[in-house]
């Protein structure tokens, strides 16, 4: 069993209803420019919490969670309709891959052969390239109701897609239980040696999407002693730098906005805030580990993030610049949300000392993520 951090209590409303109260509903969400239909699948646990998943990008479109008083709010940034996700996707809620995060110059070598992926973030490749897994329509494999409603989606990425070798078959399973846990289980297999690193890029504000307070007042803990500093283009230098004495020390609960504008720290200037990988463990753990604990003093909501990955990319919404109008007409600004992506370290394909994202035929890639909600 995974240990909980702190004394957060599961909402009373999540404890009294029968476990069989969960449900799954499907409805159309529009059509892509090429005419392909997009669906929205809503998982409900029967205790006031729902999660809506889009087939476009296997995307988390909405997560509705009660606060300490039982008042429900959507805690995910995004759009009310498909047009926004097509026009200005910004990775809102999306599954990112084939390789999440950055690859220096979009290049890597596998078995002595060089590969080039599209460069779409300055000089580097980001989140799989110009048409990564966030921009394609996934197929619904199955849905399941009952105590833990779920949906499984699949995408088959062809050999050579975005420059990556091998036909990769990826699945994303979202499930919601009656204890307030939204689980995301990524898996992939390949017919040729390749690289893979999937993660979820949901923008969270547990005070509520569109909250005037934004997300900088949220108090966060990341149990990591080191992080990986980057060059000016957000590629890790290879150093494992201690967080002690720096704005990157979240080992005790700290308001996210307390040090985010500390211009004395070159790393914050590079990222215009936080956009870095925290080293929760140096190697992939055998089981699930706590990656982050986030608490909102205003609503009482708590979100814990757990995964079986070693790294956590924390992004403080630095490039939300007021040009995006999201749900309910809310203008999204810098610091209105945070992104917490459990994954392997950035640029791992070029950094053997970081581990490996290699996947061979006969093997299975997995990334298990839990977003656990409660209130105190």
N, C-alpha and C positions, 0 to 999 in steps of 0.2 A: 504493500500500500504506500502511496506517495504521501509524505508528510505535508501538512498544511503549514503555512507561515503565519504567525501572529494568531489573533483570536477572532478572526472573521467568522461570523455565524451565517449559515445558509438561511435564506429568507424563510420565515414561517410558512409563507404561502407555497413554498417548494416542498414542504414536508407533509402537508395534511391531505393532499389529493392522492387518489390511487395511482399506482405506478403505470396502469394501463391507459392513462389519460392522453398519452402522446398521439400525435397525428401528423400526416404528411398531406399537403395539398399542392397541386400543380396548376399553373395558369400561364397563358401566353404573356410575353413581355415585349413583343415587337419583332420586327424583322431587320436583319442586317442589310446594308446597301446591296448585297448580292442576292437578297431574297431569302436567305437562310433564317429559319425561325429560331427565336431565343425564348426559352422558358424560365419561369421563376418557380422555385420549389421552396415551400415554407414548412419548416419543421417546428412543431409546437410541443412543449413538454406538459401542457395542462396546468402549469403553475405560474402563468403570467410571463413566461419567457418564450420567444420565438426567434428563429434564425431563417432568413431568406437567402437562398443561393441561386445564382444565375448560371445558365449553361454557358454564356459568354465568359470565357476566362475562368470557369469554375469559381466564380466571384461571390464573396460575401456582400450582399447588397444591403442587408439590414440585420441587426441583432437588437431585440427589444427586451429590456431587463428592468424589473422593479427596483426602486430605491428602498431606503430603510423604512419609508412610510407606505410602501406598496405601490407607489406611483411609477408607472412604466414610462420608459423613454428609449428611443433608438440611440445606441451608443456608437454607431458606425457612420462615417462620412461616405457620401456617394450621391447618386441621382435617383429621382423618382421615375425616370423613363430611360429607354434604351438610347435615345438621341445623345444624352450627355456622355454615356460610356463610349460611344462611337466618336464623338467630336473631341472630347478632352478626357481621355481615359485616366491618365495620371496614376495608373495602377491601383485605383480605388478598389480595395477588397479582393484583388485578383490573386490567382495562383501564378507565380512567376517561375519561369524556366525556359529552356531546358537547363540552363545554369543561372540560378538566381544571383543577384549582386553583380560585381564587376569582374571582367577579364581584361587585363592590361592589353591595350592595342587590339583587342578582339582576337588575339592569337594564342594558340597553345599547340603543344606537340604530344602526340600519342603514338607509342610504338615506333618512334623515329620519323613519323610523318607529321608535317605541319598542317594546321587547319586555321582558317580565317573566318570569323563570324562578323556580322555587320556591326560597325561602330556607330553607336547611337547616344553616347554620353561623353561629349568632348572627344578625346582620342581613344576612348575605351568602349567596350561592349557592356551593356547593362541589361540584366534580366532576360537574357536569351536572344536579344537582337531586336531588329525593327519590327518583327512580327513574332514575338514570343508567345508563350502559352496563354498569356493574358488577353490576346487579341484574336483568339480562335474560339469557335463554338464547340464545346465538348458534347459528347453523347451521353444521355442518361442510360446507365446500365440497369439500375434497379432502385426502387424505393421500398422502405419498410416502415410500417407504423408500430404501435405498441409502446412498451415501456421506454424504448430508446429509438425514436424515429430517426431515419437516416436516408441519405441519398448517395449513390455512387455514380460518378461521372468518369468518362474515359476519353482520352485523346491519343490518337496514333500519329506520331511525328515521323515523317518519312526520312529515310536515309538521305543526308545532305540538306535537310531542312535547316535554314539559317546557318549553313556551313558545318553542322554537326554530323559526325558519322553515325551510322546505324539507325535502323527503324526502332524507335522507342515507343513502347506502349505504356502510357501513364494513366493512373487512376487517382481520383480524389474522392474520399468518402467523408462526408460530413454527418455527424450524429449528435443528438442532443438528449441528455438524460434528465431525470427528475431532481438531480442534485445541482443543476445549474452549470453543467459542464458541456461546452461545445467542443467536440473532438474533430480534428482534421487529420486524416490518415492518408498520406501520399505513398504511392508505390509505383515502381516502374521496372520493366524488363526490356531487354534489347536483343537484337539478332547479330550485333557486331559491337566490338569494344567501343565504348563512348564515354562521355562525362555527363553527369547529371547531379543537380543540386536544386531541388524544388523547395519553395517556401510560400508562405501566405503574406500578402501585403495590405492587410486591412488597416485603415486609418481609424484609430480608436479615440473617443473622448467619453469616458465613463460618466461624466457629468451630464452627457446628452449631446447628440449631434446638434450643432448650431448654438450651443450654450454661449451666452455673452462672455462668460468667464474664460472660455477657451480651455486648453489642456495644460497650460503651464503651471497651474496651481495643484495639479495632481501630484501626490507624493509617491515616489517610486523607489524600489529596492532592486538592485541587480547583484546577485551574489558572485561577483567576479573580481579577482585581485588584479587582473591585467586587461589591457585592451590592445588592439593593433592600430597604431597610428598610421597615417597615410601621407602620401605626397600631395601636392596641390591638385591632382586630378582624382583623388579619392582611392588610389591604389595603395595597399599596405606596403610599408617599407620593409617588412620582415621582422621588425622589432616587436617584442612583447613588453609593453611599457606598464609599469605599476600604476594603478589608479590613485594610490595614496598621495595626498597633497595636491590633487589636480581636480578640475571640474568634472572629471570622469568617474569620481568616486561616489557610487550609489550603493555602497555596502550597507549603509543604514538609510532609513526612509528619508528622502530629500525631495523637496519641491523641484519639479523639473525645470521651472523657469528661474530658479535661484541663481544659477551660474551660466545659463545658456548664452548670455551676451558678454561673457568675460573675454574681451578683446585682447587680453594679455596672452591668452593661450592660442598659439598658432593653429592648432588643430581645429578649434572652433571657428577661426577665420577661414580656414580652408573649406569647411563644410557649411558655413553660414549658420552654425549651430551644431547639434549632434547629428552625425550620419556616419557612425562607426560601429565596428564589431567588438563586442565585449567577449572575453575568453572565459566562459563559464567553466569549461574544462578543456584541457589541452588536447584530449583525444575524445572520440565518440564514446559516450558512456554506455554501459551494458543495459541500462534501463532509463526510465524517465527521471529528469531532474528539474528542479525549479529554475526557471530562466529569469523571471521578473515577477514582482509583486507591486501592484498599482492600487492606490486608494484615493478616493475622492472625499475630502472632508465635507463638502457641501451636501452631496446626496447620500453619502455613506456607502456607495457601491465600492466593491473590491473586485479586481480582476487579477488572477494569478495565471501566469503563462508557464507551461511545462513542456518539455520535449526531450527526445533522445539524441539531440544534436549538440555539438560542443560550443557553438557560437551563437550570439544574439546580435543581430544588426538592429540598433536603435536609431530611429530617425525622428527628429522633433518637428517635422512638418515645415521645414525651413523655406521651401519653395512654393508654399501656398501664398499667393501674392495678391489676393483680392480679385483676380480675373476670372475665377470660377464661381458660378452660382449653382449650388447643389440642392439638396432636398429642401422642400418647403420654401424655396427662394432664399436660402441662407447663402451669404457670401462667405467663402472660405478664405481665411487669412493666415498669415504665418503664426504657427503655434496653436492652431485650432485643434490639432490632433497629433497623436504619436503613432508610429509604426514599430512593431516588435516582431522581428523575423528570425525564428530559430533556423539555423542552417549551418553548413560548413563555412569556413572563413572565406572572405573575398579573395579572388584570384588564386584559389587553391590549385586549379589546373597548372599554374606556373610555379607553385610553391610546394615542392615535396615535403618540406619541413612542416607545412600546415596540415598534412594528412593526404587523403586521396578522395577524389570524387569519381574515380573510374568505376565503370560498371561493365562487366563482361557477360556474354551469353551464359545462361544457366544460373546467374545470380539475380537477386532482387534488391532493388533500392527501396528504402523505407525512410520516411520522416513522420513521426507521430507527434502531434501537437495538441495540447489541451488548453483551452481558454476557460478557466473556472471562475464563475461569478457568484458573489455572495453580497451581503450587506451587513453593516454593523451600526 
